[in-house]
């Protein structure tokens, strides 16, 4: 049970981008008051949490509709998480965990960024959604299933606190400090991603099918 919780926390921490959102949020809300930043952060986190909860609950249904097997999801999810991990380790930015250049330009023209780009795609982007579906559909019992949701709530709480402390964190850690945190998490996520790939290929029976008899 503890292993499931820790894996979920590490995976969601990286895919939600808790270590990355401080600078982005501080830049996008530099002209807002403290009260406005509090309201924006709260709305954004609540909306993103709702989105990820929905995908966590309906994940199995979605897979059934499209005829996607759990091994296929684990393999695809592992590939996506590995790409995100590579971006984190090499300090690159993709649309999986952050805004694109075009999205950032559009967001600067908005007075309320709680829905876009904060809730989507910063907090509940493709990477986080895929991770949530992967984690919930990979559980083998009810306890592990609910532990994934507990991990989600913990991560979103951490994200909310990070947003509220965005400017102090930015001043304290600086670009180098946040980059170090992001790279360390990226390395851990890369290992988790490879494990997802191994498990997916093993469960698919592909190796047994091609193994010499």
N, C-alpha and C positions, 0 to 999 in steps of 0.2 A: 504493500500500500504506500509506504513512504517513498519507494522508488518511483511509483507512478506519479505521485505528487511532485517530487523533485524534477522529474523529466518534464512534466507539464509546466512547472514554473520556469525552468530554464528555456524551454521552447517558446513559450508565450512572451517571456521577457525579451527575447531576441526579436521575435516576429512583430510584436507590438511596437518595439523600438523605444522602450522606456529610457534607455541611455542616450538616445538621439534627439528626443523631442524638445529638450530644454532650450537648445539654441534656436531651433525653428520657431517655437512658440514665443520665445523672447523677441525674436526679430519681427514676427508678424504682429505682435501686440505692444510694440515699443511706444506707440502713441496712445494706448489705452490706459485708463486709470486702474488702480489696484482692484477696485470693486468690479470693474468691467472684465478684467482678466479672471477674477474669481468666477464670475457668471459664465464666461466663455468656457473656461476649463471644466466647470461642473457639467454644463450642458453637453459638451463634447464627449466627456468620459461616459456619461449616462447613455448617450446615443450609441457610442461605440460598443459599450457593454451589452446593450440590447441587441445590436447586430450580431455580435459574436455568440451570445446566448441562443439566438434563433438558429444560427447555423450549427451550433453544438447539438441542439435538440432535434433538428430535422436532418442531420447529416446522414443517418441510415436511410431515411426516406428518399433523399436525393440520389444516393448511390443506387437504390433499388430501381428508381425511375429510369436511370440511364444505364442500368446493367453493369455498374462498376463493382468489381470485387475488392475486398479488403486488401489482398496482396498488391493489386494494381494501385490502389490509393496510397498504400505505404511506400511503394516504389516511387510514384510520382511526387508524393509529398517529400520524400527524402531528397529527390533531385532539386525541388524548389527550395527546400531549406538549405541545401548545400550551396546553391547559388546565392542565397541571402547571406550565408555565412562568409562566403568568399568576398562579397561586397563589404561586409563589416570588417573583415581582417585587412583588406586593402583600402579601406576608407573610401569606397565608391558608393554612389547613391543610385538606386533603381526605384522603379514604381512599386516594388513589392513592399517596401517598408517606409517609403518617404514620398514626398511629392516630386513630380517631374518639374523641369524648368517652367514649362507652360502653365502648370497648375499653380506654381508658386507666384508667377506673375499675376494670374487671375485672382489669387487669394489676397494679394496686397490691395486690390481694388474693392474688397468687401469690408464692411464695417463689423460684421459678425461672422467669424470664421469657425464657429462651434460645429457646424455640420460639415462644411467643406472649407478647408482641407483637414480640419482637426479630427473629427470623428471618422471621416473617410476621405483620403486613404491613409492618413498618418497613424491613427490608432487601430483601425480595423480594415487594413488593406488586404490585398490578395494573400500575402504571406500569413497574416494572422488568421484569416478565415480558413485557409487550407490547413493550417496547424490545428485549429479548433476541431474541424471535421475529422482530421486524422487521429487526434488524440481521443476523441469520444468514441469513434468507431473501432478503435483498437483495444478498448478495455474489455476485460473478460468477466467482470462481475460488477454488481451495482455500487459497491463501495468505491472502486477505482473510478467508475463513471462519474460519481458525484465529487470525487476528489479533483477531477479535471476542472469542474465548474468552480470549486473552491480556489483552485490555483488561478483561474481566470479572474475571480473577484479580487484576489490578493494583488495580482499584477495590475489590474485597473485602478486599485487603490493607490498602488505605488506610482502609477502614471499620473493620477490626479495630484498627488503630493508633489511630484516632480514638476508638473505644470505650474502649481502655485509657487514653487520655489525656483522657477526657471531662471529668473534674473540673478538671485544670489548664487545659484549653482554655477551659472555661466561665469560669474566673477570669481568664484572660489576655485573651480577646476580648470577653467580656461579650455581652449580648444584641445591642447595636448592631453589634459586629464580625461576629458570625455572620450577622446580618441583611444586612449589606453583601455578604458572600461569597455568600449565597444569592441576592440580587438580581442580582448580576453573572452568576452561572451561569444564572439564570432568563432573562436577556436573550439569552444565547448559545443556550440551549435553544429559545427562541421562534423564533430565526432558523433553527435546524436543523429545527424542527417545520414551519415554513412551506415549507422546501425539500422535506421529505418530502411535503407536500401537493401542491406543484407537480409533483414527479416522479410521484406516484401518478396525478394527473389526466392528465398528459401520456402516461404509459404505458398508461392505460386506453383511449386513442383517443377519449375522449368529446368533446374539442375538435374533432377532425377530423370527427366525426359531425355536429356541429351547425354547423360552419363553412359559410358560404355558398359555393356552387359557381359 
